[in-house]
């Protein structure tokens, strides 16, 4: 599992570790790991003679970059430093010059022919984007043919929130130290980070046991997913009720039921106007005309996809929310949702809004939600007393306490009609199988992303039907990784 910690926590852990180490040892570890990563990026035998430019700000990140530049210079690279700010890190600059590095008089001249640029302009404490004097240099670095390597995180992004409040330098690779920072895992900052590499510097012993963010990996999901045993029957595997679709949107019903069946549900009870279409696609579905409370026994409900504004839709949502089993609310079910009703439920609730729906629930704008995704998912979870899966460029899951979960398998190909309906059914099946809402939402998002990657091969458009069709393969990838 990848874990991430806020700046305040990282600094406290670093201070505790530095108190037990010789002076400069921690920065030395970071610089050594950074230099090694740069060597691998330049390629075997290509360090000697490579043209390396260090963009060095005034803080410790500038020092890390200069010390790494000194190591590269000692291996034969031509290293040039562009000093940004009133004062460079003294120890790093002295080591850099002693190794044969030079300071640029013209900041743009060395960038034109650089093979690799080290971005050490700002550190994890930076806020509000790049300072005006650094913007032209950052643009020149990004416009060059060089590989841009961010030191700890890209300059100009917010390490704690993932927000990008001004101009930032987009990296090809980010080499981060000790632990991941939240902004490296959450958009929009995540999009600036490129490939992530973690350099261990010994912080594990001084970091708290509970991180601020966590991202599940294959082995974590495999451990959580329910697998039927020899004595399993449909009720032990979980029966999920799906209230979705309408005369106008029968496809939403089909896709949500498909997601539930592909998610391992023992049975699916469908309630709604799309019964004919559902039975044509999945004759094993138990179809009922409603109301939900009379459809039969279920272990969880999914309500909302494709309900539209048809008569009875609001009543169906209220009926489901009045039940004593876990409920997932999506799409049209979220419209006008009352926090007091959700907070008053006796069983868990999982909300799955996209940014636009989250904005309506928070009385905010879509742009505000997308710019501050971490703040939005935390506020929603707190306001509704529910687990929230916030869909989007980075899907986040939060249960109101503990770490926020960030899904690492998302792909932009999931921005297609109906994919959210599949996700709702999938997550609902996991709720019915007994997973806590945070785990059900996290595993569903993980499998959903893997399925989309499988269906698109990472490079081609994909439909929601194709995503649903790839869920079986995604499940197999997780349970039996190659």
C-alpha positions, -999 to 999 in steps of 0.1 A, spaced: 0 0 0 12 35 -8 9 59 20 11 97 21 16 122 49 10 159 53 40 183 53 37 190 90 39 153 98 68 148 74 88 176 89 82 163 125 94 128 114 125 143 97 133 163 128 131 132 150 153 113 126 179 141 122 183 143 160 197 107 159 219 112 128 251 131 120 245 166 106 238 164 69 232 127 68 195 129 59 201 153 30 230 131 19 206 101 17 181 121 -3 207 134 -27 222 100 -32 188 85 -41 180 114 -64 213 111 -82 208 74 -86 174 79 -101 188 105 -125 215 81 -136 189 55 -144 169 80 -164 199 91 -184 207 54 -192 236 31 -188 268 48 -199 252 81 -207 260 100 -175 295 109 -186 291 139 -209 254 144 -202 242 180 -198 225 185 -165 208 217 -153 199 222 -117 172 248 -109 180 256 -73 157 276 -51 167 288 -16 154 260 5 164 224 13 150 212 -20 175 234 -37 202 219 -15 191 183 -24 192 192 -61 227 208 -58 241 179 -38 226 155 -65 241 177 -92 275 174 -75 273 136 -76 264 137 -113 293 161 -120 317 137 -103 305 110 -126 314 132 -156 282 150 -163 284 187 -173 264 203 -145 251 239 -145 231 255 -118 205 282 -123 201 299 -89 166 312 -82 161 333 -51 181 355 -29 204 329 -14 213 293 -25 218 264 0 254 270 12 265 234 17 249 222 -15 264 250 -36 298 245 -21 297 208 -30 284 215 -64 312 239 -73 338 216 -57 327 188 -80 332 210 -111 297 224 -115 292 259 -128 267 287 -122 249 300 -152 251 337 -160 222 333 -184 195 310 -171 181 301 -205 214 292 -223 221 259 -206 184 248 -208 184 249 -245 208 219 -248 200 201 -215 195 164 -213 181 165 -178 167 192 -156 165 189 -118 136 210 -105 146 221 -70 129 255 -72 105 251 -43 100 225 -16 71 208 1 63 240 20 56 260 -12 22 276 -17 4 295 -44 23 285 -75 57 296 -88 70 331 -80 69 355 -110 107 354 -114 108 316 -117 80 313 -143 101 321 -174 128 297 -164 102 269 -156 86 275 -190 120 272 -207 128 240 -189 94 225 -199 99 236 -234 133 220 -238 140 185 -249 153 176 -214 138 151 -190 124 172 -161 129 155 -127 111 171 -98 129 170 -64 104 157 -38 74 173 -57 69 196 -87 75 232 -79 43 252 -77 19 225 -65 5 222 -30 20 191 -12 -9 188 12 -40 193 -10 -30 186 -46 -41 221 -55 -23 241 -82 -31 277 -75 -8 293 -100 18 282 -125 37 250 -118 65 231 -135 52 198 -150 77 170 -144 84 138 -163 95 121 -131 91 130 -95 117 116 -70 102 120 -35 119 113 -2 108 92 28 71 90 20 46 102 -6 30 135 -2 -8 139 -7 -4 162 -36 16 136 -56 -14 113 -55 -43 137 -60 -52 158 -91 -47 184 -103 -11 182 -88 -8 145 -96 -10 153 -133 22 175 -129 42 147 -111 48 123 -140 62 89 -129 67 86 -92 98 72 -75 102 69 -38 136 71 -21 138 56 13 157 77 38 147 60 70 115 79 79 94 48 85 103 45 122 94 81 129 62 85 109 28 78 126 11 45 119 -20 62 104 -13 82 72 -33 110 57 -38 92 24 -34 57 13 -36 40 -21 -44 3 -23 -23 -20 -45 -31 -55 -60 -23 -74 -28 -44 -51 -6 -74 -55 -29 -69 -93 -31 -70 -95 7 -102 -76 9 -123 -90 -19 -149 -117 -9 -143 -152 -22 -172 -177 -18 -165 -208 3 -177 -243 0 -208 -236 21 -217 -204 3 -252 -198 -11 -266 -167 -28 -275 -151 6 -240 -157 20 -225 -142 -12 -248 -112 -9 -281 -102 -25 -280 -66 -38 -311 -46 -46 -308 -22 -76 -333 7 -80 -322 23 -113 -333 32 -148 -365 46 -162 -385 45 -194 -361 71 -207 -329 56 -194 -333 18 -193 -296 13 -201 -287 27 -167 -306 -2 -151 -288 -28 -173 -254 -14 -166 -259 -11 -128 -272 -47 -127 -243 -59 -149 -218 -42 -125 -235 -60 -95 -234 -94 -112 -198 -90 -123 -190 -79 -88 -199 -113 -74 -234 -108 -61 -252 -140 -52 -283 -125 -66 -296 -91 -79 -331 -79 -72 -341 -52 -96 -368 -26 -90 -378 -1 -116 -391 6 -151 -363 -11 -169 -372 -46 -160 -377 -58 -196 -343 -46 -207 -327 -60 -176 -342 -95 -181 -332 -94 -218 -296 -88 -207 -295 -109 -175 -324 -134 -172 -310 -145 -138 -321 -111 -123 -351 -111 -99 -373 -83 -112 -400 -65 -91 -421 -36 -101 -418 -20 -66 -418 -4 -42 -383 -14 -30 -395 -24 5 -417 -52 -10 -390 -66 -34 -377 -91 -10 -346 -97 11 -314 -79 2 -281 -72 20 -276 -38 4 -293 -14 -20 -281 7 -49 -303 36 -58 -302 64 -83 -286 56 -117 -309 68 -145 -340 74 -123 -346 108 -139 -376 128 -128 -402 101 -134 -431 98 -109 -422 77 -79 -384 83 -82 -382 104 -51 -404 80 -32 -382 51 -42 -351 68 -29 -368 76 4 -380 40 6 -345 27 2 -330 52 27 -356 40 52 -342 5 51 -319 -10 77 -292 -23 53 -262 -5 36 -273 18 8 -253 33 -21 -268 65 -35 -257 76 -70 -266 100 -98 -303 111 -97 -306 97 -61 -282 124 -50 -304 152 -62 -317 172 -32 -304 146 -7 -310 157 29 -280 153 52 -302 149 82 -319 119 66 -286 102 58 -271 110 92 -302 95 108 -299 61 91 -292 31 113 -271 14 86 -241 27 66 -245 49 35 -222 53 6 -225 83 -17 -208 82 -52 -210 117 -67 -190 131 -96 -176 166 -93 -208 183 -105 -230 164 -82 -206 170 -53 -207 207 -61 -245 207 -59 -244 189 -25 -219 214 -12 -234 245 -27 -201 251 -45 -190 252 -81 -177 223 -101 -144 241 -106 -140 245 -68 -145 208 -62 -121 198 -90 -94 222 -77 -98 210 -41 -108 174 -43 -94 164 -9 -113 192 9 -145 183 -10 -145 146 -1 -137 154 35 -165 180 38 -190 157 21 -182 128 44 -185 151 74 -217 168 63 -236 136 55 -221 113 81 -215 89 52 -187 73 32 -181 93 0 -166 80 -32 -158 112 -52 -154 102 -88 -132 121 -113 -96 124 -125 -85 111 -91 -112 90 -74 -112 95 -36 -129 76 -9 -134 89 27 -154 75 55 -152 106 77 -124 93 99 -90 78 91 -70 82 59 -85 92 26 -82 65 0 -70 74 -34 -75 51 -64 -44 45 -85 -60 26 -114 -82 54 -129 -79 63 -165 -94 92 -185 -111 66 -208 -136 61 -179 -151 95 -188 -178 79 -208 -216 76 -204 -227 47 -182 -194 39 -166 -206 53 -132 -236 30 -134 -213 0 -137 -193 13 -107 -224 17 -86 -235 -19 -92 -201 -32 -85 -197 -13 -53 -232 -23 -42 -224 -60 -47 -194 -56 -24 -215 -39 2 -240 -68 0 -211 -92 5 -203 -76 38 -174 -52 31 -174 -20 50 -183 10 28 -147 23 26 -134 -11 15 -163 -17 -9 -159 17 -25 -121 14 -27 -121 -21 -42 -148 -12 -67 -129 18 -79 -97 -2 -82 -114 -30 -102 -133 -5 -123 -101 13 -133 -83 -20 -141 -113 -31 -163 -112 1 -182 -74 -2 -188 -80 -38 -199 -108 -28 -223 -89 1 -238 -54 -13 -237 -46 21 -223 -47 38 -258 -82 33 -273 -117 46 -265 -139 23 -244 -176 21 -236 -193 13 -203 -204 -20 -217 -168 -29 -225 -157 -19 -190 -183 -41 -175 -172 -69 -198 -137 -66 -186 -145 -68 -149 -140 -106 -147 -105 -102 -161 -97 -73 -137 -108 -95 -108 -85 -123 -121 -56 -99 -124 -60 -89 -88 -65 -124 -73 -37 -140 -93 -12 -113 -103 14 -123 -128 
